[in-house]
Amino acid sequence: MAEAHHLLSGVHDGSRRLNTLVDSGKLDLSFRYSDNARRVHELMSKYMNVPMSFADACLTALSEASRHPRVFTIDEDFTIYRRKRNRPLDLIIPR
């Protein structure tokens, strides 16, 4: 959320619109780093040559735990990352 708000800081009404999405329940914010730290660290180590940021590792780990794992991103690195069992992430990338 912090990164999303940062990226939207230059977009008119961006943060308010993101907050509206959160309030609607359309975004999954249930991820707890303390519950997923081992997996986050594994992912960052696996993709250290990219390198994978902490935020990217958290999103990838969250996608592994979600029933509807769609990731909205402007970061092309997500096309490289894989979920467990080498499955690609289901991405929404605006062009």
PyMOL commands that set and color helices and strands:
alter all, ss='L'
color gray80, all
select helices_A, chain A and resi 2-10+14-24+33-46+54-65+76-79+84-86
alter helices_A, ss='H'
color red, helices_A
select strands_A, chain A and resi 70-72+82-83+87-88+90-92
alter strands_A, ss='S'
color yellow, strands_A
deselect
rebuild
show_as cartoon
